[in-house]
Amino acid sequence: MSAERLLHVQEIQDWLRAHLFDQVPMAISIIDRDYNIVDANPRFEQAYGPWKSRPCFEVYKDRTEPCENCAAVKTFEDGKVRIREEVGKVDNGNPMDYLVHMVPIRGPLGKIRFIVEMSTDITVVKNLEAEKREAERLAAVGETVAGIAHGIKNVLMGLEGGMYAVNTGIQLGDDARIARGWNTLEENVERISQFVKEFLDFAKGRKTRVAMVDPNLPAREVAALFQERVAQAGVILKVSLQPDLEEAPLDADAIHTCLANLISNAIDACLVAEQSRKFVVTLSTEEEDGTLIYEVADNGLGMDYEISKKVFSKFFTTKGSDRGTGLGLLTTKRMVHQHGGRISFTSSEGEGSVFRIELPRGSLPTPESLTETDTDSPPSTTEVTS
């Protein structure tokens, strides 16, 4: 490298050392081990106000004592570079979201004497994210209301039909017409009751009760529950339960609901299938490599690819809006996830479907860890270390 070029490089380096601290478009402060700000650039003072002879927690957050879980303390201890989202206050007292990079400065003997904190205002980004979440929430509310209204509308049509049959039967003295109308009324009252219950379970979540139970217990109960229905539908229900399964921490009622939803769907799939054959629904349990497996298989209608993509979508149903709510599989998926498991399926149009619930024993909840819903509370800060 020529002497002239070396001179130019030196000039650039000298300028950077002399001016970059003041010219860089972010707020920079230097903090000592006692939380005091020993130096800061003009951009920092513009954002946070006067800083001399003031501790960082007072300048950044208008606090009278050090912050809990202080990231600067951690950096002094381990020397790691940290990137963290924080919420503080600007000079006018308004809140500000900022992204701060913390870099340790070591002395000649390697001891960390100061930390350079470089913060960038991300309030606009956070506001946009909040607006996006609100827009998505309102869209979800609209979709939910539309789904509820559509479902109830169809049930009301059934109720009106039943009432008409009863009234005309009374006027004509036709007992058979009255009986048909009454049956229609009972069916639709049951449908709207089931719709409301499923929607409440989906919207609010159900209070879970975990206990050590035989994994086969909810399967046996569901099989017994559906014996009369499959007999009336002309469908064969086969049950294959692996014996001697060890007890597991489960919410037996939730597993019962999941299996009941799957078997009910399987029976309906058989009833709407066009081909004439012996329809069979199979409920089985087993354990493989420490994973409990529940499986419901049918040789009914099956699903094509487009329908398969929507089975876990809210208010989507293949049964028709007068029979299905479109919430059963979504509720099932939530309950399975609350148990640390997964639900999957395979389906072939015209041949049937297989739904599989897998619950790894290592991921099963305890009565203390399973909560009423499966939502997670977001942390107050986001931190990355390097």
Sine and cosine of phi, psi and omega as CSV:
sin_phi,cos_phi,sin_psi,cos_psi,sin_omega,cos_omega
0.00,0.00,0.70,-0.71,-0.06,-1.00
-0.95,0.31,0.33,-0.95,0.00,-1.00
-0.89,0.45,-0.61,0.79,0.00,-1.00
-0.90,0.44,-0.68,0.73,0.00,-1.00
-0.92,0.39,-0.63,0.77,0.06,-1.00
-0.86,0.50,-0.62,0.78,0.03,-1.00
-0.90,0.45,-0.67,0.75,0.02,-1.00
-0.90,0.44,-0.67,0.74,0.02,-1.00
-0.89,0.46,-0.67,0.74,0.01,-1.00
-0.90,0.44,-0.63,0.77,0.02,-1.00
-0.89,0.46,-0.67,0.74,0.01,-1.00
-0.90,0.44,-0.71,0.71,-0.01,-1.00
-0.90,0.44,-0.65,0.76,0.03,-1.00
-0.89,0.45,-0.66,0.75,0.00,-1.00
-0.91,0.42,-0.68,0.73,0.00,-1.00
-0.87,0.49,-0.71,0.70,0.00,-1.00
-0.90,0.44,-0.59,0.81,-0.10,-0.99
-1.00,0.10,-0.51,0.86,-0.18,-0.98
-0.85,-0.52,-0.38,0.92,-0.10,-0.99
-0.87,0.49,-0.63,0.78,-0.01,-1.00
-0.83,0.56,-0.63,0.78,-0.04,-1.00
-1.00,0.05,-0.43,0.90,-0.12,-0.99
-0.99,-0.10,-0.33,0.94,-0.09,-1.00
-0.89,0.46,0.68,-0.74,-0.08,-1.00
-0.99,0.15,0.78,0.63,0.11,-0.99
-0.46,-0.89,0.38,-0.93,-0.01,-1.00
-0.99,0.16,0.81,-0.58,-0.02,-1.00
-0.83,-0.56,0.72,-0.69,0.10,-0.99
-0.70,-0.71,0.40,-0.92,0.04,-1.00
-0.86,-0.50,0.81,-0.59,-0.15,-0.99
-0.88,-0.48,0.65,-0.76,0.06,-1.00
-0.99,-0.11,-0.05,-1.00,-0.08,-1.00
-0.93,0.36,-0.27,0.96,0.03,-1.00
-0.99,-0.10,0.29,0.96,0.03,-1.00
0.95,0.30,0.10,0.99,-0.02,-1.00
-0.99,0.16,0.63,-0.77,0.11,-0.99
-1.00,0.07,0.91,-0.42,-0.07,-1.00
-1.00,-0.09,-0.29,0.96,0.05,-1.00
-0.30,-0.96,0.42,-0.91,0.03,-1.00
-0.34,-0.94,0.41,-0.91,0.00,-1.00
-1.00,-0.03,0.19,-0.98,-0.05,-1.00
-0.85,0.52,-0.60,0.80,-0.01,-1.00
-0.88,0.47,-0.57,0.82,0.04,-1.00
-0.90,0.43,-0.71,0.71,-0.02,-1.00
-0.92,0.38,-0.57,0.82,0.05,-1.00
-0.89,0.47,-0.61,0.79,-0.07,-1.00
-0.99,0.14,-0.71,0.70,-0.18,-0.98
-0.95,-0.32,-0.13,0.99,0.03,-1.00
1.00,0.01,-0.17,-0.98,-0.03,-1.00
-0.84,0.54,0.64,-0.77,-0.09,-1.00
-0.80,-0.60,-0.30,0.95,-0.10,-1.00
-0.90,0.44,0.70,-0.72,0.01,-1.00
0.90,0.45,0.44,0.90,0.02,-1.00
-0.79,-0.61,0.60,-0.80,0.05,-1.00
-0.97,0.25,0.37,-0.93,-0.09,-1.00
-0.89,0.45,-0.62,0.78,-0.05,-1.00
-0.92,0.39,-0.46,0.89,0.05,-1.00
-0.97,0.25,-0.67,0.75,-0.04,-1.00
-0.94,0.33,-0.74,0.68,-0.08,-1.00
-0.95,0.31,-0.68,0.73,-0.22,-0.97
-0.77,-0.64,0.12,0.99,0.03,-1.00
0.84,0.55,0.65,0.76,0.02,-1.00
-0.98,-0.19,0.34,-0.94,0.04,-1.00
-0.97,-0.23,-0.03,1.00,0.01,-1.00
-0.54,-0.84,0.32,-0.95,-0.04,-1.00
-0.84,0.54,0.49,-0.87,-0.02,-1.00
-0.93,0.37,0.56,-0.83,0.14,-0.99
-0.94,0.35,0.57,-0.82,0.00,-1.00
0.82,0.58,0.72,0.69,-0.07,-1.00
-0.91,0.41,0.84,-0.55,-0.02,-1.00
-0.95,0.32,-0.51,0.86,0.02,-1.00
-0.90,0.44,-0.65,0.76,0.04,-1.00
-0.86,0.51,-0.69,0.73,0.01,-1.00
-0.89,0.47,-0.64,0.77,0.01,-1.00
-0.92,0.39,-0.62,0.79,0.09,-1.00
-0.88,0.48,-0.57,0.82,-0.05,-1.00
-0.97,0.23,-0.71,0.70,-0.13,-0.99
-0.93,-0.36,-0.14,0.99,0.05,-1.00
0.95,0.31,0.25,0.97,-0.02,-1.00
-1.00,0.07,0.57,-0.82,0.13,-0.99
-0.97,0.25,0.74,-0.67,-0.03,-1.00
-0.85,-0.53,0.59,-0.80,0.10,-0.99
-0.84,-0.54,0.83,-0.56,-0.16,-0.99
-0.56,-0.83,0.63,-0.78,0.13,-0.99
-1.00,0.00,0.72,-0.69,-0.02,-1.00
-0.70,-0.71,0.27,-0.96,0.12,-0.99
-0.84,-0.54,0.84,-0.54,0.00,-1.00
-0.74,-0.68,-0.34,-0.94,0.01,-1.00
-0.77,-0.64,0.67,-0.74,0.05,-1.00
-1.00,0.08,0.00,-1.00,-0.13,-0.99
-0.88,0.48,-0.51,0.86,-0.01,-1.00
-1.00,0.09,0.08,1.00,0.05,-1.00
1.00,-0.03,-0.12,0.99,0.01,-1.00
-0.97,0.23,0.50,-0.86,0.04,-1.00
-0.94,0.33,0.47,-0.88,0.02,-1.00
-0.61,-0.80,0.75,-0.66,0.16,-0.99
-1.00,0.04,0.74,-0.68,0.02,-1.00
-0.61,-0.79,0.48,-0.88,0.06,-1.00
-0.97,-0.24,0.86,-0.52,-0.09,-1.00
-0.89,-0.45,0.72,-0.69,0.12,-0.99
-0.97,-0.23,0.78,-0.62,-0.01,-1.00
-0.91,-0.41,0.86,-0.51,-0.06,-1.00
-0.83,-0.55,0.82,-0.57,-0.01,-1.00
-0.96,0.26,0.56,-0.83,0.10,-0.99
-0.91,-0.41,0.86,-0.52,-0.06,-1.00
-0.99,-0.17,0.57,-0.82,0.07,-1.00
-0.99,0.12,-0.06,-1.00,-0.04,-1.00
-0.85,0.53,-0.51,0.86,-0.03,-1.00
-1.00,-0.07,0.13,0.99,0.05,-1.00
1.00,0.00,-0.06,1.00,0.00,-1.00
-0.98,0.21,0.66,-0.75,0.02,-1.00
-0.98,0.22,0.91,-0.41,-0.04,-1.00
-0.99,-0.17,-0.55,0.84,-0.05,-1.00
-0.63,-0.77,0.24,-0.97,0.12,-0.99
-0.78,-0.63,0.75,-0.67,0.12,-0.99
-1.00,-0.04,0.84,-0.55,0.05,-1.00
-0.93,-0.36,0.87,-0.50,0.01,-1.00
-0.92,-0.39,0.92,-0.40,-0.10,-1.00
-0.90,-0.44,0.62,-0.79,0.01,-1.00
-0.84,-0.54,0.75,-0.66,0.00,-1.00
-0.94,0.33,0.87,-0.49,0.03,-1.00
-0.87,-0.49,0.41,0.91,-0.02,-1.00
-0.87,0.49,-0.67,0.74,-0.01,-1.00
-0.88,0.48,-0.68,0.73,0.01,-1.00
-0.88,0.47,-0.71,0.70,0.00,-1.00
-0.90,0.44,-0.62,0.79,0.04,-1.00
-0.91,0.42,-0.64,0.76,0.04,-1.00
-0.90,0.43,-0.64,0.77,0.04,-1.00
-0.89,0.45,-0.66,0.75,0.02,-1.00
-0.90,0.43,-0.65,0.76,0.04,-1.00
-0.90,0.43,-0.62,0.79,0.01,-1.00
-0.91,0.41,-0.69,0.73,0.03,-1.00
-0.89,0.46,-0.65,0.76,0.00,-1.00
-0.91,0.41,-0.65,0.76,0.03,-1.00
-0.89,0.45,-0.66,0.75,0.03,-1.00
-0.91,0.41,-0.62,0.79,0.02,-1.00
-0.90,0.44,-0.70,0.71,0.00,-1.00
-0.90,0.43,-0.62,0.78,0.05,-1.00
-0.90,0.44,-0.65,0.76,0.02,-1.00
-0.91,0.41,-0.64,0.77,0.04,-1.00
-0.88,0.47,-0.69,0.72,0.01,-1.00
-0.88,0.47,-0.68,0.73,0.02,-1.00
-0.90,0.44,-0.65,0.76,0.00,-1.00
-0.90,0.43,-0.73,0.69,0.00,-1.00
-0.88,0.48,-0.67,0.74,0.01,-1.00
-0.89,0.46,-0.66,0.75,0.01,-1.00
-0.90,0.43,-0.67,0.74,0.02,-1.00
-0.90,0.44,-0.73,0.69,-0.03,-1.00
-0.87,0.49,-0.67,0.75,-0.01,-1.00
-0.91,0.42,-0.68,0.73,0.00,-1.00
-0.90,0.43,-0.70,0.72,-0.02,-1.00
-0.93,0.36,-0.58,0.81,0.00,-1.00
-0.85,0.53,-0.70,0.72,-0.02,-1.00
-0.92,0.39,-0.60,0.80,0.05,-1.00
-0.93,0.38,-0.64,0.77,0.02,-1.00
-0.88,0.48,-0.60,0.80,0.06,-1.00
-0.87,0.48,-0.64,0.77,0.05,-1.00
-0.91,0.41,-0.64,0.77,0.04,-1.00
-0.90,0.44,-0.67,0.74,0.02,-1.00
-0.89,0.45,-0.63,0.77,0.04,-1.00
-0.90,0.43,-0.66,0.75,0.03,-1.00
-0.90,0.43,-0.67,0.75,0.02,-1.00
-0.90,0.44,-0.66,0.76,0.02,-1.00
-0.88,0.48,-0.69,0.72,-0.01,-1.00
-0.90,0.44,-0.66,0.75,0.01,-1.00
-0.90,0.43,-0.73,0.68,-0.05,-1.00
-0.90,0.45,-0.72,0.69,0.01,-1.00
-0.93,0.38,-0.55,0.83,0.05,-1.00
-0.90,0.44,-0.64,0.77,0.04,-1.00
-0.91,0.42,-0.70,0.72,-0.01,-1.00
-0.89,0.45,-0.59,0.81,-0.05,-1.00
-1.00,-0.05,-0.10,0.99,-0.06,-1.00
0.92,0.39,0.52,0.86,-0.05,-1.00
-0.99,-0.17,0.99,-0.17,-0.04,-1.00
-0.90,0.44,-0.59,0.81,0.00,-1.00
-0.90,0.44,-0.66,0.75,0.02,-1.00
-0.91,0.41,-0.64,0.76,0.03,-1.00
-0.88,0.48,-0.68,0.73,-0.01,-1.00
-0.90,0.44,-0.67,0.74,0.02,-1.00
-0.90,0.44,-0.69,0.72,0.01,-1.00
-0.90,0.44,-0.64,0.77,0.01,-1.00
-0.91,0.42,-0.66,0.75,0.05,-1.00
-0.87,0.49,-0.65,0.76,0.03,-1.00
-0.89,0.45,-0.66,0.75,0.04,-1.00
-0.88,0.47,-0.72,0.70,-0.01,-1.00
-0.89,0.46,-0.68,0.73,-0.01,-1.00
-0.88,0.48,-0.69,0.73,-0.07,-1.00
-0.97,0.23,-0.51,0.86,0.13,-0.99
-0.89,0.45,-0.66,0.75,0.05,-1.00
-0.90,0.44,-0.62,0.78,0.00,-1.00
-0.91,0.42,-0.71,0.70,-0.03,-1.00
-0.94,0.35,-0.55,0.84,0.07,-1.00
-0.90,0.44,-0.69,0.72,0.01,-1.00
-0.91,0.41,-0.63,0.77,0.01,-1.00
-0.87,0.49,-0.74,0.68,-0.02,-1.00
-0.90,0.44,-0.68,0.73,-0.01,-1.00
-0.88,0.47,-0.72,0.70,-0.01,-1.00
-0.91,0.42,-0.63,0.78,0.00,-1.00
-0.92,0.40,-0.67,0.74,0.03,-1.00
-0.90,0.44,-0.66,0.75,0.06,-1.00
-0.87,0.50,-0.66,0.75,-0.02,-1.00
-0.94,0.33,-0.69,0.72,-0.11,-0.99
-0.96,0.28,-0.66,0.75,-0.12,-0.99
-0.98,-0.18,-0.39,0.92,-0.16,-0.99
0.98,0.18,0.45,-0.89,-0.01,-1.00
-0.95,-0.31,0.50,-0.86,0.04,-1.00
-0.94,0.33,0.84,-0.54,-0.09,-1.00
-1.00,-0.02,0.51,-0.86,0.03,-1.00
-0.74,-0.68,0.95,-0.31,-0.07,-1.00
-0.99,-0.16,0.71,-0.70,0.04,-1.00
-0.49,-0.87,0.32,-0.95,0.08,-1.00
-0.97,0.26,0.91,-0.42,-0.06,-1.00
-0.71,-0.71,0.33,-0.95,0.12,-0.99
-0.95,0.32,0.87,-0.50,-0.02,-1.00
-0.84,0.54,-0.40,0.92,0.01,-1.00
-0.98,0.19,-0.26,0.97,-0.09,-1.00
-0.87,0.50,-0.80,0.60,0.00,-1.00
-0.90,0.44,-0.52,0.85,0.03,-1.00
-0.91,0.40,-0.69,0.73,0.03,-1.00
-0.89,0.45,-0.66,0.75,-0.02,-1.00
-0.90,0.43,-0.67,0.74,0.01,-1.00
-0.92,0.39,-0.65,0.76,0.03,-1.00
-0.87,0.50,-0.68,0.73,0.03,-1.00
-0.91,0.41,-0.61,0.79,-0.03,-1.00
-0.88,0.48,-0.58,0.81,-0.11,-0.99
-0.99,-0.11,0.06,1.00,-0.04,-1.00
-0.86,0.52,-0.71,0.71,-0.04,-1.00
-0.93,0.36,-0.65,0.76,-0.04,-1.00
-0.91,0.42,-0.70,0.72,0.00,-1.00
-0.91,0.41,-0.55,0.84,0.03,-1.00
-0.90,0.43,-0.69,0.72,0.02,-1.00
-0.91,0.41,-0.56,0.83,-0.04,-1.00
-0.99,0.13,-0.18,0.98,-0.04,-1.00
0.96,0.28,0.45,0.89,0.01,-1.00
-0.95,-0.32,0.64,-0.77,0.03,-1.00
-1.00,0.00,0.78,-0.62,0.07,-1.00
-0.96,-0.29,0.92,-0.40,0.05,-1.00
-0.98,-0.19,0.65,-0.76,-0.01,-1.00
-0.83,-0.56,0.82,-0.57,0.00,-1.00
-0.75,-0.66,0.99,-0.15,-0.07,-1.00
-0.94,-0.35,0.78,-0.62,0.05,-1.00
-0.92,0.39,0.82,-0.57,-0.05,-1.00
-0.96,0.28,0.32,-0.95,0.13,-0.99
0.87,0.50,0.56,0.83,0.12,-0.99
-0.95,0.33,0.70,-0.71,0.02,-1.00
-0.93,0.36,0.52,-0.85,0.04,-1.00
-0.86,0.52,0.46,-0.89,-0.03,-1.00
-0.62,-0.78,0.46,-0.89,0.05,-1.00
-0.97,0.25,0.98,-0.20,-0.07,-1.00
-0.73,-0.68,0.42,-0.91,0.25,-0.97
-1.00,-0.01,0.99,-0.15,-0.12,-0.99
-0.87,0.49,-0.60,0.80,0.01,-1.00
-0.91,0.42,-0.63,0.78,0.01,-1.00
-0.92,0.40,-0.70,0.72,0.04,-1.00
-0.89,0.45,-0.63,0.78,0.07,-1.00
-0.84,0.54,-0.72,0.69,0.01,-1.00
-0.89,0.46,-0.69,0.73,0.01,-1.00
-0.86,0.51,-0.76,0.65,-0.03,-1.00
-0.92,0.39,-0.61,0.79,0.03,-1.00
-0.89,0.45,-0.66,0.75,0.05,-1.00
-0.88,0.48,-0.71,0.71,-0.04,-1.00
-0.92,0.39,-0.68,0.74,-0.01,-1.00
-0.93,0.36,-0.65,0.76,0.05,-1.00
-0.86,0.51,-0.70,0.71,0.04,-1.00
-0.89,0.45,-0.64,0.77,-0.02,-1.00
-0.90,0.43,-0.67,0.74,0.03,-1.00
-0.90,0.44,-0.70,0.72,0.02,-1.00
-0.88,0.48,-0.61,0.79,0.02,-1.00
-0.90,0.44,-0.56,0.83,0.05,-1.00
-0.95,0.32,-0.63,0.78,-0.06,-1.00
-0.93,0.37,-0.49,0.87,-0.04,-1.00
-0.99,-0.11,-0.03,1.00,0.02,-1.00
-0.92,0.38,0.64,-0.77,-0.06,-1.00
-0.99,0.15,-0.57,0.82,-0.04,-1.00
-0.93,0.38,0.56,-0.83,0.03,-1.00
-1.00,-0.10,0.92,-0.38,0.02,-1.00
-0.36,-0.93,0.10,-0.99,0.05,-1.00
-0.98,0.21,0.91,-0.42,-0.06,-1.00
-1.00,-0.02,0.70,-0.71,-0.07,-1.00
-0.73,-0.68,0.73,-0.68,0.16,-0.99
-0.91,-0.42,0.77,-0.64,-0.06,-1.00
-0.88,-0.47,0.79,-0.61,0.09,-1.00
-0.93,-0.37,0.82,-0.58,-0.04,-1.00
-0.67,-0.74,0.41,-0.91,0.11,-0.99
-0.73,-0.68,0.49,-0.87,0.10,-1.00
-0.26,-0.97,0.15,-0.99,0.08,-1.00
-0.77,-0.64,0.77,-0.64,0.01,-1.00
-0.77,-0.64,0.87,-0.50,0.08,-1.00
0.78,0.63,0.71,0.70,0.05,-1.00
0.98,0.21,0.25,0.97,0.02,-1.00
-0.88,-0.48,0.84,-0.54,0.09,-1.00
-0.97,0.23,0.69,-0.72,-0.06,-1.00
-0.78,-0.62,0.82,-0.58,0.18,-0.98
-0.94,-0.35,0.69,-0.72,-0.05,-1.00
-0.67,-0.74,0.72,-0.69,0.07,-1.00
-0.83,-0.56,0.87,-0.49,-0.05,-1.00
-0.84,-0.54,0.53,-0.85,0.08,-1.00
-0.59,-0.81,0.36,-0.93,0.08,-1.00
-0.93,-0.37,0.64,0.76,-0.04,-1.00
-1.00,0.04,-0.64,-0.77,-0.15,-0.99
-0.90,0.44,-0.63,0.78,-0.09,-1.00
0.96,0.28,0.07,-1.00,-0.04,-1.00
-0.71,-0.71,0.56,-0.83,0.12,-0.99
-0.99,0.10,0.00,-1.00,-0.10,-1.00
-0.89,0.46,-0.68,0.73,-0.05,-1.00
-0.90,0.44,-0.67,0.74,0.03,-1.00
-0.93,0.36,-0.62,0.79,-0.03,-1.00
-0.86,0.51,-0.53,0.85,-0.02,-1.00
-0.94,0.33,-0.28,0.96,-0.14,-0.99
-0.94,-0.35,0.00,1.00,-0.19,-0.98
-0.88,0.47,-0.47,0.88,0.00,-1.00
-0.98,-0.17,0.29,0.96,0.02,-1.00
-1.00,0.07,0.53,-0.85,-0.01,-1.00
-0.90,0.44,0.75,-0.66,0.07,-1.00
0.92,0.40,0.20,0.98,0.07,-1.00
-1.00,0.02,0.79,-0.62,0.02,-1.00
-0.59,-0.81,0.56,-0.83,0.08,-1.00
-0.99,-0.14,0.01,1.00,-0.08,-1.00
-1.00,0.03,-0.15,0.99,-0.15,-0.99
1.00,-0.06,0.60,-0.80,-0.11,-0.99
-0.93,0.37,-0.24,0.97,0.03,-1.00
-1.00,0.09,-0.10,0.99,-0.03,-1.00
-0.82,-0.57,-0.63,0.78,-0.07,-1.00
-0.96,-0.29,0.42,-0.91,0.03,-1.00
-0.98,-0.19,-0.35,0.94,-0.06,-1.00
0.97,0.24,0.28,0.96,-0.01,-1.00
-0.89,-0.45,-0.24,0.97,-0.10,-0.99
-0.87,0.50,-0.77,0.63,-0.02,-1.00
-0.94,0.34,-0.56,0.83,0.03,-1.00
-0.91,0.41,-0.66,0.75,0.06,-1.00
-0.91,0.42,-0.66,0.75,0.04,-1.00
-0.86,0.51,-0.71,0.71,0.00,-1.00
-0.87,0.49,-0.66,0.75,0.00,-1.00
-0.89,0.46,-0.71,0.71,-0.03,-1.00
-0.91,0.42,-0.62,0.79,0.04,-1.00
-0.90,0.44,-0.68,0.73,0.02,-1.00
-0.90,0.43,-0.55,0.83,0.05,-1.00
-0.90,0.43,-0.39,0.92,0.04,-1.00
-1.00,-0.05,0.16,0.99,0.00,-1.00
0.96,0.29,0.37,0.93,-0.07,-1.00
-0.92,-0.39,-0.21,-0.98,0.02,-1.00
-0.61,-0.79,0.44,-0.90,0.07,-1.00
-0.83,-0.56,0.71,-0.70,-0.01,-1.00
-0.67,-0.75,0.18,-0.98,0.01,-1.00
-0.41,-0.91,0.39,-0.92,0.17,-0.99
-0.78,-0.62,0.55,-0.84,-0.04,-1.00
-0.44,-0.90,0.60,-0.80,0.07,-1.00
-0.77,-0.63,0.78,-0.62,-0.04,-1.00
-0.87,0.50,0.80,-0.60,0.01,-1.00
1.00,0.10,-0.10,0.99,-0.05,-1.00
-0.87,-0.49,-0.42,0.91,0.03,-1.00
0.82,-0.57,-0.07,-1.00,-0.07,-1.00
-0.64,-0.77,0.40,-0.92,0.08,-1.00
-0.74,-0.67,0.87,-0.49,0.08,-1.00
-0.96,-0.28,0.70,-0.71,-0.14,-0.99
-0.76,-0.64,0.84,-0.55,0.09,-1.00
-0.96,-0.26,0.82,-0.57,0.00,-1.00
-0.88,-0.47,0.82,-0.57,-0.03,-1.00
-0.82,-0.57,1.00,-0.07,0.06,-1.00
-0.88,0.47,0.76,-0.65,-0.02,-1.00
-0.86,0.51,-0.57,0.82,-0.01,-1.00
-0.92,0.39,-0.29,0.96,-0.02,-1.00
-0.96,-0.28,-0.04,1.00,-0.03,-1.00
-0.91,0.42,0.55,-0.83,-0.07,-1.00
-0.98,0.19,0.23,-0.97,0.17,-0.99
-0.93,-0.38,0.28,-0.96,0.02,-1.00
-0.82,0.57,-0.45,0.89,-0.03,-1.00
-0.99,0.13,-0.49,0.87,-0.15,-0.99
-1.00,-0.07,-0.37,0.93,-0.02,-1.00
-1.00,0.09,0.79,-0.62,-0.06,-1.00
-0.95,-0.32,0.04,-1.00,-0.10,-0.99
-0.92,0.39,-0.53,0.84,0.05,-1.00
-0.77,-0.64,0.13,-0.99,-0.04,-1.00
-0.97,-0.22,0.41,0.91,0.03,-1.00
-1.00,0.03,0.49,-0.87,0.01,-1.00
-0.93,-0.36,0.66,-0.75,0.06,-1.00
-0.98,0.19,0.78,-0.62,-0.02,-1.00
-0.94,0.35,0.57,-0.82,0.03,-1.00
-0.94,0.34,0.37,-0.93,-0.02,-1.00
-0.96,0.28,-0.40,0.92,0.04,-1.00
-0.68,-0.73,0.37,-0.93,0.09,-1.00
-0.87,-0.49,0.79,-0.62,-0.12,-0.99
-0.76,-0.66,0.67,-0.74,0.12,-0.99
-0.80,-0.60,0.72,-0.69,0.03,-1.00
-0.88,-0.47,0.42,-0.91,0.06,-1.00
-0.58,-0.82,0.00,0.00,0.00,0.00
